Amino acid sequence: MGKNWGFTTTAIHGGKLEDTHKSVAVPIYQTATYYYDTVEEGARLGQEIPPGFVYTRWANPTTRSLEERVALLEGAEDALATASGMGAVSCAVLAAVKPGDHAVAPSATYQATYQLFAEVLPSYGIETTLLPDTDAQSYERALRPNTRLLFIETPNNPVLGVTDIEKVTALARSHDALTIADNTWATPYNQRPIEKGVDVVVHSATKYLGGHHDVTAGVIAGSASFIMRAKRQVRILGTTPDPFGSWLVIRGLATLALRVERQNASAHRLAEFLAGHALVDRVYYPGLPSHPGHQVASRQMRGFGGMLSFEVRGGYEPSVRVFEALAIPRRATSLGGISTLVSHPAGISSVHMPKEIRQAAGISEALIRVSVGIEDADDLQDDFEQALRRA
Ligand SMILES: Cc1ncc(COP(=O)(O)O)c(C=O)c1O
C-alpha cells in the first residue's frame, strides 16, 4: 500500500484483503469458524497468534481488513475491532489497569464510560477519579503514585470540553501512566491523537466511522503489544464484532472524509447562526472563538467536528419546546451519521448522573445537543430558526 497516500485513498484502499476471486469490494466472511485438515494444522492454528483464521471470536478476514484500515487512518501500529464502542472502551481500559491501580477520566465523558469509571472499575479494586472538567491541570491534580491510566475524551460529551492532548500525554509519560483517547467525536480525519503522544485510541464506530446509523461497532488502535493485550480481553469477554458489522464500517470509512468535511462546515455555520440568535443563551462549539477550548482545538484538530450544543434562553421548558419542534433532526440517542440527531442531556441522556455532578460538568437544564448530518445546511438552519420561534 502507498506510504504517502492521503486519508481517503487509505480509507478506500488501505488494509485491503487479497481475495482469491479478485472481488473489488471487501468480501464478507460470514462464518463462525474455519476448518483444518490435519491435527498438525489444527495445533498450529491454536497458537496465541495463529498463522491463519481459526474462529471468528478470535479473528475474521473481513474484520481484519477493517482493523488494518483503521490502524492506518489513526497512524497506529495495529488495531482491533469490537462489537460496540463500549466494547472498545471497556476492553482497552481493562487491558490498561489492574487491581490496586488508579485511573482518571473526565466526569462529562460518555455516560457508559462514566459508569465504567464510577462503578465497574472500583468494584474490581481499581481506584478512579472523575474530573469536574477536561483541563490538563485537573489531570495533574488527580495524579497519585499508583496512577496508571489517564483517559481523555476530546471534544467531550456533551458540552464540547477540549483537552490539551499533548499536555496530558506529557503528564502520563512522566508518571509511567498510559493514555487512552476516545476519538469518536473528532474522527481520525479531524484529529490524530497518536501523533500527539497518546498511546491508545478508542472509537465508537457506531458513530462517524460507520456513519449511517445502521451498525454498532467499536475499534481500539495502538501499539502491537497493547493490541495483543486488548485482544485477550476481547476474546475472553466476547466483544467481537459480527463480520457484516465490520463490513458496514469498512463501507462507511470510504466516505468518512467527505462526510466529515461537510459536517464540519455545516456545524460551524449552525453554531454561528445559533450564537447570533436572541433566544439562545450559549453555544458550545470549539470552532467559535468564544469557546474556552478554541485555541487548543485549533492546534490539535484539522476541523472542529459536526457536534455542537446550545442552551435555549429560559431554561428547561422552552428548550423542550424547541427540541420537540425540530422537524429535520430525529430525537434519538447516537451521533455521527448522515442524518442530524438531537438529544436533551438533562432530560434524557445524562439523567444517570447525580444533578450536582451534571451541573458541575456544565450540563444545564436548557441544553440541546446536535449531531449535524450531511443534509443541506440551508434546510437545517431554517429548521432551527422555526423551532426557536416556539421557545
Ligand atoms: C464518545 C463515545 N464513546 C463511546 C460510545 C459508546 O459507543 P457504543 O454505543 O457504540 O457502544 C459513545 C456512544 O455514544 C460515545 O459517544
Ligand as a Chemical Component Dictionary entry (heavy atoms), coordinates in Angstrom:
data_LIG
# 
_chem_comp.id                   LIG 
_chem_comp.type                 NON-POLYMER 
_chem_comp.pdbx_formal_charge   0 
_chem_comp.three_letter_code    LIG 
# 
loop_
_chem_comp_atom.comp_id 
_chem_comp_atom.atom_id 
_chem_comp_atom.alt_atom_id 
_chem_comp_atom.type_symbol 
_chem_comp_atom.charge 
_chem_comp_atom.model_Cartn_x 
_chem_comp_atom.model_Cartn_y 
_chem_comp_atom.model_Cartn_z 
_chem_comp_atom.pdbx_ordinal 
LIG C1 C1 C 0 -17.718 9.323 22.870 1  
LIG C2 C2 C 0 -18.389 7.985 22.896 2  
LIG N1 N1 N 0 -17.691 6.900 23.256 3  
LIG C3 C3 C 0 -18.248 5.682 23.312 4  
LIG C4 C4 C 0 -19.578 5.492 22.999 5  
LIG C5 C5 C 0 -20.175 4.121 23.097 6  
LIG O1 O1 O 0 -20.365 3.580 21.823 7  
LIG P1 P1 P 0 -21.379 2.371 21.508 8  
LIG O2 O2 O 0 -22.747 2.896 21.716 9  
LIG O3 O3 O 0 -21.050 2.021 20.095 10 
LIG O4 O4 O 0 -21.071 1.266 22.472 11 
LIG C6 C6 C 0 -20.353 6.586 22.620 12 
LIG C7 C7 C 0 -21.778 6.423 22.293 13 
LIG O5 O5 O 0 -22.496 7.375 22.102 14 
LIG C8 C8 C 0 -19.741 7.862 22.564 15 
LIG O6 O6 O 0 -20.427 8.968 22.218 16 
# 
loop_
_chem_comp_bond.comp_id 
_chem_comp_bond.atom_id_1 
_chem_comp_bond.atom_id_2 
_chem_comp_bond.value_order 
_chem_comp_bond.pdbx_ordinal 
LIG C1 C2 SING 1  
LIG C2 N1 SING 2  
LIG C2 C8 DOUB 3  
LIG N1 C3 DOUB 4  
LIG C3 C4 SING 5  
LIG C4 C5 SING 6  
LIG C4 C6 DOUB 7  
LIG C5 O1 SING 8  
LIG O1 P1 SING 9  
LIG P1 O2 DOUB 10 
LIG P1 O3 SING 11 
LIG P1 O4 SING 12 
LIG C6 C7 SING 13 
LIG C6 C8 SING 14 
LIG C7 O5 DOUB 15 
LIG C8 O6 SING 16 
# 
